[in-house]
Structures are given as structure tokens and as C-alpha cells.
Amino acid sequence: MTARLSPRNSEVLAPLYGPAHLDLSSVRLRSVHLDWHGPTVTLRLDLPAPPLPPPEEWATASVDTVQGQLQFLAVEGLELDAWVPGLLVSFELAVLSENRHRISVVVSHGRKSDFLRFTCSTDVLVGHISGFRVGSEGTDSGPHHFLNRLDAKLHTTVPDPSEKTFYERL
């Protein structure tokens, strides 16, 4: 099954990706956040290069990577096995035939297939979109330039994983 995703709030991505579906066939997974409210799974990942020109601020800052969060709602049957942050992963998404409002999500990397799998609502959210320049060894700890004005006012880097408002609210 294809790894293309069209989030419910796709207007967040529109300034960079236009109306195109988000391709998740090869992305860098930075963090996995589990939240029992909902229950939800929020994945922070480096997105594919956008087809549209970057915002002027990003071009000035020599941004070379786009990062964002995907939030999967009403998660069931979560399985997470031996994962190392920063690996390139691919997503496999499938609509479940018995219920058209649920999807199956399987995340794999290289030889290690399906280290993360779950089912969830088709209402996937996207948020906290930022641009940054990849650091040495592929790190994302440097300055981030957020698209959302509130995020830009509150954050200059990606907050610590304990910052619940950043990881649990899009």
C-alpha cells in the first residue's frame, strides 16, 4: 500500500507542499510520543523536500530540512519494538476494510520491518512545521524556524520531550 498521507488539517502544509499528498516512503523519524489522552501517538519526523519555494526567512537561514509532527488519534493495538531515533523509515498505510474510518499504520526501516504498528482514526493531524539546517551527524538540535507564528514566538529549537504542550497539542 502506498505511503501517501492527506492529513485532516492539510492547510498547515499548504505553504510548502500545496495540495499534494504527503509522501512518507522515506522520512527520518526523530521521536515517538505516546499520550494516553485520546490515546494518541505523535511522531516527529523530517519530511520530504517541499516542491514549493521555501519561505523567505528559511531561504535566508539556508534551511535544508523540513520537520513536523504527525498525530494519530484513537490509537489501538500499539506495538513498538527496538527503535533508534534518527533512522530513515518508511510508512505503510492501509484503510481497514471492516471500518472505513480507521487505518492501519506500519513503520519500518531497512532490514528491520514493522518496528512500529498500530491502528487509528483516519483523522491524522499535522503540526509544528519547522525548517532547520541539519547539524553534524544529522542532528536537529540547532535553530528551527517555525511556520506557525505562535510556535515561532515560543520556540527557537525543538523543545525537550517533557514539554507536553509541544508534543501533545497540534
N, C-alpha and C positions, 0 to 999 in steps of 0.2 A: 504494500500500500504506500502511496506517496506520503512524503513528509512535509506537505504544504499545509499551512495553518492560516485561517482567517479569524482573528480574534474578534470578540463582540465589540470591543471599543477600538476598532482598526483606525479610527481617525487620529489616534495617538501616533501611529506610524506613518500616516499620510504625508507629512512634510518630507520624509526621507524615501519612502517606498511607493508613494502614490497608491493606486488601488490594487497593486499586485499582492498576491498571497505571499505569506512569509515562508521561505524555503528553509526547512530545518534538517536538511540532509547532511550537513557538515557544519556544526557550530561548537564553540568552546564552552563547556559547562563550568561555570565558576563557583556556584553554590546551590545547595538544596536546602530549602527552609520548610520544615513541617510545622503546621499550625493546627491544633485540634479544634479551633473555632471553625466551623464550616463542614467538615475538615477540608483544609486546603494544602496544596503543595505549591511553593513558589520557587521557580528556577531562575537564577541569574545567569545569563549567558551572553557571549559575544555573538552578535547577529551577523548575517552575511552582508557584504558590502552593498550599500544602497545604490539603486540605479539613478536616483536624482542627485543634483548637486547638493553638497552639504551646506548647512547654514554658514553665513559669513564668519561668525565667531569661530566655528570649527575649522574653517579653511585657514584663518589667521593663526590658529593654535596648532596647525599641522596635525589635526586629528586623523588617525589612520584606522580606528576601530569603533564600531557602534556596539553598545551594550544595553541590555534591557532585561526586564523581568517578565516571565510568563507565570500567571497564576491560574492554577487548575482548581476548580471548585467541586464540592461534593465528591471528594475522593473516596474510593473504596478499594479494597484488595491491594493495598500498597506493599510492594516488595522492593527493598533496596539492599544491594549486595556489593561489597568491596569496591568502592569508587574513590578515585583520586581527583581532587579539584584541578581544573585546568585542562583536562583531556578533551580532544576533539571527539564529539559524539554525533550520532545520527538518531533521529526520531522516526518511529513508525506509528502512524495514527490510523485508526480504523473505526468507522461507525459500527456500533454493535447492532446487529440485525434485530434483536428482540426488543430494543428500545431505541428509537431514533434520536433521543435527546441525551445519549451517553456515548462516549468514545473510549476506546482502549488506547493507552499510551505506552509505548515500549521504547526505552532509551538504551542504545548500545554503543560500544566503542571498540574498534578494531576486532581483535580476536575474542574479546570478552563480550559476548552477546547478552542482551537484555539484563543489565545490572540494575535497571530501574524499570518497574512496570506498575501500572495501576489503571483503574477505570475512573472516569469523571464525567461531569456535565459537559455538554458541548459549549457552554458559556465560558470560554477561556478569556482571561483579561491580560492586557499588556500594559506595562508602565515603567516609570523611572528610566526613560530612554536617555542615554548619555553618549557623548563621544569622548574618546581619550586616545592618547598616544601610548602604545604598548611599550612597557619598560623592558629592561634586560630580563632575559629568561622568560619572556611572555607575561610578565606581571601586569596587573591592572591597578596598582597602588598609587599611581600618580594622579595629577589633577583630572577631574572629569568635568565636562561641560554639558549640563543637563538641558534638555529641550523644554521641559516644564518650568515655568517661571518660579513656582514655589520651591521645587527641587533645587533649582539654581541658587535661590536665596539661602536655602538651608544647608546645602552640601557643596563642597568643592572636591571631595573624594567620595568613594563608596563607603558608607558607614559600616561600623563594626557589626558583626552578625547579631549582637544583642540589641540593636536598635530596632525594636519591634515595629514602630510606625513605618519604617522604611521597607521592611520585609513582609509585613502583613497587610498593608494598605496600599492599593494602587490608585 
